[in-house]
Amino acid sequence: MALTPKQEKFIQGVVSGMTYSDAYRAAYNCARMKPETVNNKAYEMMQKGEISARVEKARAEAAKNAQWSLDLAVERVRKLNDEAVSDLEKDGLYKGSPAVKALIESTALLNRMTGVDKQIVKANTETEDIRVLVPPYDLSANISPTFCEVSRAIDLGQANRVMLKGGRGSTKSSYAYQKILDVFLHRPHAQWICGRRYANTLRRSCFANVLWAIAKRGMTVGKPGEGCDFDKTTSPMEITYNKTGQKILFYGLDEPEKLKSITFEDPKAKIELLLLEEYNQLACAEDARNVRQSVFRSDYSLEIDVYNPSPDDMQWTNQEARLEEPGKLVHHSSYLDVPEEFIGKRFIEQAEQLKAINPKAYANEYMGEETGLTGTVFENVVAQTITYEDRLQFKWIRCGVDWGYQNDPFVWLMVGYDRKTRMLYIIDEVFNTETLDEANINEVKRHLVDRDDKGQPIYTNEGKPVYNKHKPQNEIRADAAAPKDIATWRHAGMAIMGASKRVPVDDGIRWLQKRKAIVIDRERCPLAFQEFSRYRAKEDPNDGRFLGYPDKDNHTIDAVRYAAFDLISDPDIP
């Protein structure tokens, strides 16, 4: 079957050394095609028998011609080398002899041409295995161009540890998984560890991302015995490449000691690849060192750390990124580096909205900048009346309670959240300087009834109180350190439970900082507005370094953290 001129041009491009996608672009009009579409069409083209056969034939011819040219060149240089030796035998050895110079230059050239100087030995069988095992794939077509320099450094052996830091939408994670998968497939005995601090976050993040990268490559994943390229299991959580038996393993890093006991059936198997998601969630640099020291036992290793920088320039990952180390590459990216078709117009619009409302939050969240924590902690506070109509639109409403002891006030807050806009709303408030359970319970019950814009409770025609359709009265979260108070409230008919202490206070505050806005109804929630507006980070008086968040004048902040506990602890809510 005769090939079309465009097919011939595609083949010529591939044989000349172009990627499949670039060869396809050179042969066809791809101006309106997405990079992914071009990649898929190029791959489909190479799957056609007549095309692949023609490519292999052309490559063989080119290799034959190249070998003939090389043999001829080697023969001619060797002749020059022989003549230099003959001249030395005739004229003798003396300083400045042209024969000496000719001998040195011709010998060096011969060594380069024959590969003697490189001292690199590779088994032909291994090379052939790789050629068979790895399907055609053009990584560059599926990553942001900013990461091409990272790939080049990895491929040239210039970087064996890469810190990918940046803002939301920079596609750093999607690049990291695709790149390590590519290296994994080219190293038949390499094993890959994916890690994150908390084990319960692995399935919806690391595991899902590996499955996505495999699918992106056009390969299949299924249960053992289904005949797919990869087998997956969830208990234990691992993915196996069936052609080599290589493993992709997933570990929570809260117990790094577990990593020391990993064994494989393949005696040649070694952990060579490590990907750490949300790298800055690890407690300290020592924990990170323990992880890499526990897993790497090979001459070759590649580690990629992915994270959004903390605003605090003294946070340990920010300090670590500034340290120069052999083989370490630090790469900073943002959504501005990414083609629009990768992230969509809606994402860009949301980023620009935050930029207009809260430039500092935008700089940290979207640009990945270390903005510092001096001064006001919550620079995203907005005073705004929240109407009855507004409250009806919220799909998520919860309540939070901070008990208050001694001189601290009792605080109850009603909080709404819009997941699309990432805006938090503080709707209503009760506070009392005296911790009187009965009085506080009765006042909260009164505030649980919907009220109109004048603050008056709403009743049905039958005189029954109207409650918010999302029933916040059934979703009250309180400080779990007071089980007796929780029991008292339950006895009074309140549906209340303790908020887990598993999420650190600092993490909760940083989550609140990252909201597009914290909207507070100032008239109904005066204490909340006062505390959120005036809350300041602790600083070193000598150099202004961030020292933490004070446990003072933060009662409404604590109540909001308790109310939003489910959101803060959900890894799918950034």
N, C-alpha and C positions, 0 to 999 in steps of 0.2 A: 504494500500500500504506500503510495507516494505521500511524502510529507509536505505540508503547506510551507510557503516562504516564512511565515511567522514562527512555525514550529522549528524550522531550520535555524532561524535567528536565535530562538530560545536555546537550542542545543549548543550553538556556537558560544553563547554567553556562559553557559554552565561549564563547557570544556575550557574556556579561557580563565576560569577561576571565580566567576561571579557567584553570589549566592543564588539559590533557586528563585527567590523573590525578585532580586535585581535583574536576573536574566529574563524573568517574565515581564517586568516593567519595560525592559529594553525592546522586547518583541511586540508587546501589546499596549494599547491605550488604557492606562490605569488611573487616569487623572481623578476619576470620580469614585474609585474603589477605596475601601478602608484597608489599612495594612493587613488586618486579619484575613480579609477576603483575598488579597493578593497572595498571601502565604498559602492559603488553602488551595487556590487555583494552581499555584506553582507545584504544590505537593501532588495534586491530582494529575498534573501533566507528567510528573516523573513516575507515576504509577502505571502509565500507559506502556504496554510492552514494546511497541515500536519505537517510542521515545527513549526509554531506558536502554534498549539494545543499541540504538544509534549513539547515545551518549557514551556507553561503554566502549563501543568500537572506535569512536573518535578519540576517547581518552587513551586507548591502547595504541593507536597510531601516533598520537602526540608523544606518548611515553617512549615509543620506539624511536621516533625522530630525535627526541631529547637525549635518549641514551646514545644514539649514533653520534650526535653532536658532542656529547660529553666524552665518549670514547676517543673521538678524533682529537678533541682538545687535550685530553690527558696524554695521548700519544705524542702530540707535538711538544707539550711542555716537558715530557719525559726525555725527548730527544735533546731539548735545550739543556736539561739537567745532565745528560750523558756527555754533551759537548763541554760543559763546564768542568766536569770531573777530568776529562781528557786534557783540557788546557792546564789544569792544576798539576797533573802528572808530568806534563811537558815542561811547564815554566817554573814549577815549584811554588811553595806557599810563602807569600810575603804580604806585609801590611799594605792595604790599598789595591791588592790584585783585583783586576776586573773579573777574573775567574771565580774568586771567592764570593764577590758580590752576586754574580750570576748564579752560583751554586745555592747561596742562601735564599735568594728570591724565588728561584725555580722550585726548591724543596718546599718552601712555605706554601707556594701556590699549589703544588701537587697535594700537600697535606689537606688544604682546604677543599680542593676538588674531590678528593676521595673520602673526606670525612674522618681522616685519621686523627686530626687535632681535636675533635669534639669528644672522642672517647665515650660515645653513647651507644649502648647496646640494647636493642629491643628485639624481643622474640617475634618472629614473623607470625607465629600462631596467634599471639595476643593482638597484633595489628589486624589480622584477618577477622578475629572474633569481634573486635570493635566495629569493623566495617559492616559485619552482618547484623550485629545486635542493635545498632543505633539507627533509627529511622531518619529519613531526611527532615530537617527542621531548620528554619531560619529564625534564630533568637532575636535578631535585630528588628524584625518586623513586628514583634509583639512586646517590645519594651520601649520606654521613653528614651529618646536619643541621649539624654544626659548620662545614662548608665553604660553606654558603649565604652567610655573610657575606663569604667570599673572592670568590665569584662576583659578588656585588653590587658589591664594590669594583672588580672588573675591568670589569663591564658599565657602571659609571658613569664609567669612565676615571680612577678614583682610584688605581689600582695598575697599573703596567706591568711590575713585577718582583715576583714572589711567592716567598718562601722558605718552603717547606713542611717543617718539621722535626717530628719526633715519633718515637714508639716503634714497635715491631713491631705490626702489626695495626691501625694507625690509619687504614688505607685511603687514605693521602695520595697514593700512586702512582696508584691507580685513579681518584681524583678528578682528578688532574692530567691524565691522558691523556684522560678524558672531556671535561674543560673545554676543553682546547686543541683537541680535535677539533671541538667545537661552534663555537668561534671560527673555526677553519679553514674550516668549511663555510659560514659567514656572510660570509666575505671572499674573493670569487672570484679574486683575484690573489695571495693570501697563500700563501707557501711555508713549510714547517715542518721544522726541524732537530731531531732527537732525538740527544742525545749522552751518552757515558759515557767515562770515562778510557781504558779498555782496549777496543780494537776487538773482541777475541775474545769479549767478554761481550755484545755488542749483540743478537745473534740471539735468545738465550734470555731477554733482559730487555726492552729497548726495543722491538724488532721484534714480539715476542710480545704485549707490552702494547698496542701500537697495533692489532694484529689483534683483540685482545679487545675494545677500546673500539668498534671498528667493528661487530663482531658484536653487542655490547650494544645498539647503536643500531638493530639490525634491518637493517643494510646488508650487502652481500656483497662478498667479496674472492676473486679467482681469478687465474689466469694470463692474460696478454694474449690477447685474442680469445675469452674464455669468456663475454663479455657481462655481467660483474659490475659493481657500482657502482665498485669499485676494482680496479686491476691491481697485482700484486706481483711483484717480481723479487728474487733474492738475490745476484746478481752483475751489476751493482752492487745493493746492498741499498736498495730504494726502493719506495714505494707511490704510485700515481697515481690521483687522483680523475678518472674518465673524463669527467664532464660539464663539467669546467672545465680539465682538464689540470694541475691543481695537484699539487705533489710533496711527499711526506713523505720526507726523506732521513735517513740514519743514519750517524753518524761517531764514530770513536774520537777522543778529545781528547788523546791522547798526542802528536799532531802537529797542533796547531791551525793551522799554516800552510796545511794542505790546504783549510781552509774559505775562504780568500781567493780561490780559483780557481773557485768554484761559479758556473755560468752556466745560464740557462734560455732556451728557445725563445720563450716569451711575453715580448714587450718590456715589458709592464706588471708582470711577475712580480717580486716582491721577497720576501726572507726577512723575515717579520714575527713568526714564532713560534719559540721556542726552549725545549726541555725538557731539562734536565740531570738525569739519574739519578745517584744516589749522589754528589751534589755534593761532599761532603767528601772524596771520593777524589782530587779534583784536588790537585796538589801545593801550590798556594798561590793567594792572591787574584789575583796578577798573571796566572796562567794563565787564571783565570776571566774577567778583564777582556779578555784577548787574544781569547778565544772570542767574547764578545758584540761587541767592536769589529770583529771579522772578518766577522760575519754581518749585523749590522743596518745597513741603508741606507735605511730607510723612516721616514716621519713617525710611523707607528704601529708599535709593537712590544710583544710580551708574552713575558716569560721566566718560567718556573716552575722552581725548583730544588728537588729532592726529596732528603732525606737524613735519616739517623739521627744525631743529635748525638754527637760524641765525648765521653767522660766528662771529658776535659781541658778546662777552661773557657778555657784559653789557646790551644787549637787554632784555626786561622785562621777556619774557618767560624763557630765560636761567637763569636769576636770580631767578625766581619763582621755577624752577626745583631744585635749590640747597637748598631751604628752606624745613626743615623737618616739616611736619604737620601730625596730627593723621589721619589715614585712607588713606593717600596719598601714591601711589606707582609710582615711576618714572622708566620707562623701556626704555633702549636704544638698538636699533637693527640696523643691516645693511644687505645688500644683502648677505654678507658672512655667515649669520646665516640661510639662506634660501636654501632648497633643489633645485638643479639645474633645476629639471623638473617644478618647480613653476615659474621660471623667464626666462628660456631659455639660450642657449649658446650665442646668439647674444647680449643679455643684458650684460652679463659678459664681453664679448669682448670689448664692448663700454666703460665699466667702466675701464677696464685695459688700453685702449687707452688714456683716459683722465688722468689716473694715470701717464702715461709716459710723457704726454705733460705738464700737469699742476697739480702737486701733491697736492697743496694747495686747488685748486678747487675740486679735487677728494675727499680730506679729508672731506670737508664740504658737498658736494653734495651727495656722495655715502656712506661715513662713518658716516655722521651726526655729525661731530665734530665742536666744536667752535674754529675755526682757528684764530680768531682775525682779526682786520682790520688795524693794524698798517702798515705803509709804503705804498707801491703801491696798489692802488685800483684794477687796471686791470692787474693781473698777468698772464692772458691768451692771451696777445697780441702777435701775430706772424707776422713778416715782411716777405712778400712773393709776388712775382710778380704774378698778376692775368691776365692770357692770354685771348686773344679773344675767344679761344676754351673753356676756363673755364667759361667765361661769358655766352656762349651759353647753358651751362649745367644747369644753375640756373633756378629753377622753380618758384622762388619768387624773384622779384626785386622791390624795392621802392626807392623813393627819399625823402630827408628831408631838410628843410630850417630853419636856425636860422638867424633872420633878422640882428642883430647887430645894435647897436646905440651908438652914441658918439664915444668912443675909441674902441668899440668892432667891430670885423670884420663881414661882411656878409658871411655866409657859406651855401653852397649847397653840398650835398653828395648823391651818388648813392650807395645803399646797397643791397647785396644779402644774402639769407639765405637758408641753407640746413637743412630741418627738420629731416632728418634721422641721420645725423652726428652732429646736433646741433651746427654747425659752422656758424658764421656770417662773411660776407666779405664786406669790405669797398672798393669799386671798383674805384670810381672817385670823384673828388673834385673840387669845385670852391670857392675861398674866395677873398674878396676884403675889404680893410680897409675903403673904402668909400661906403656908402649905396646909390649907384646910381641905381635906379630901371631899367632904360632903358639899361644901360651897363651890369648889372647883368643878366637881362632877356636874352639879346642877347648871353651872354657868356654861360648861362645854355642851351639855345637852341642848341648852337654849340656842347656842351658836351653830349646832348641827342642822337646825331647821333653816331652810332656804330663806333668805331675806331679800327684799327688793332694794332698789338703788337708794332709798331713803333709810335703809337699815331696819325696816319693819318686817317681822316674820310673816311668811306666806302660809295661808291655810286654804284647804279645799272648801267647797260650799258646805260640806258636812262638818266643817270646823276641825278637820284633822290636819296636823302639820305636814308641809311638803318638804321632803328631803331631796337633796341632790340625787339625780338619777344614777350617779356612780357610787352612791351609798358610802361616802367617806366615814360615816359613823361605824361602819364595819371594818375599817382599815386604819386603826390607830396603832402607831408604833411608838414605843417609849424606851427610855434608858433601861437596859436590861439589868443594871446594877441594883435595881430596887424591886425585887420579886414580891415583897409584901405589898407595896403600893399597887403593883399590877394586879395582884390577887384581890385587893380591895375594890379596884375599879371593875374587875370582872364580876364580883359579887353584886355590884350596883347595876349590872346589866350592860356594861360597856365592852365591846369587842376589841380588846387591846392585847398586844403581845410585845415582848421585848425585842429590840433591834440587836442583831448579832454584833459582837465586838470584833469580828474577824477582819473587817475592813478598817485599817488604821484611820485615825482622825485626820491626819495630813492628807491622805488619799481622798477623803470626802471633801475637804476644803478645796483641793486642787480640781476635783470634779466640778464643784460649784463655780470655780474661777473660769472654767472652760465653757460655761453656758453662754450662749449668745447674749442673753440678758437675764438678770434676776429682777422681775417686775414686782414691785411692792405697792400695794394699796396703802398709801401713807396715812390716810385718815383712819382706816380700820386697823392698821398694823403699825402703830407709832414706834413701839419698842423694836420691832424687826427692822424698820427703816433706820432707826438710830444705831443699832448694833452693826448691821451690815455696812452702813456708810462710814462708820468711825473705826471699824476693826483694822488694826495695824499689826504687821509682822514684827517679831522681835529682832532687833539688829544689834550687832556689836558696836558699842559707842566709839570704838577706835577707828574701825575701817568700814563700817556699814554692812558687814557680812550678815546674811540671813541666818538667824539662830533658831527659827521655829515659829510656831503660832501660839500666842498666849492663851492660857485657860482662864480668861477673865473677860467679863462683859460679852459673852458669846452664847447666851442661853437660847436665843432664837436661832442662832446658827446651828447649835446642837439639835434643836427640835426639827429643823429642816433636814439635817443629815439623817435623823431617825426616820422621818417621813419618807425620804427618798432612798432609803437603804437598798431596796430592790433594784433601783435604777443604777445606783453607784456601783453595786457589786456585779452588774451584768456586763460582761466583756463586749457584748454586741452594741452597747450604747457608748459611743466615744465621748 
